[in-house]
């Protein structure tokens, strides 16, 4: 059985990123051959990364490290800010760095504008070079804010992209 960790880094309540991550989880739960773990960074006691060993961080981060380390697949949700991931996610990935070794990953991106694909491509390249991560699945879902109406994802192509990613794992 595949173990999948979904990391939801948006700190805003009812964010589009949170919605997209939970929609993805809902689609994954339609399958019987996977175990899912959601790591919602709003629920974690976050610390700043300063290069220390994982054993020196708090229990939340140590537990997350173990989940990520033992997962087969890591899905990184993130809101796109100024053509980059959020500082919260960057800091979190810096702490989790060694747990990402040899992982299969993909992304769930929420953005205000088109053209931010370079953000996740840059993260993927950096993680590949250092930790041998591999992008899995097919197309990375890139969800624009305009695809939502009243906090509901109404764009059928965006929903299909998320479903396709869930099916490809």
Secondary structure, 3 states (H helix, E strand, C coil): CEEEEEEECCCCCCCHHHHHHHHHHHHHCCCCCEEEEEEEHHHCCCCCCCCCCHHHCCHHHHHHHHHHHHCCEEEEEEECECCECCHHHHHHHHHHHHHHCCCEEEEEEEECCCCCHHHHHHHHHHHHHHHCCEECCCCCEEEEHHHEECCEECCHHHHHHHHHHHHHC
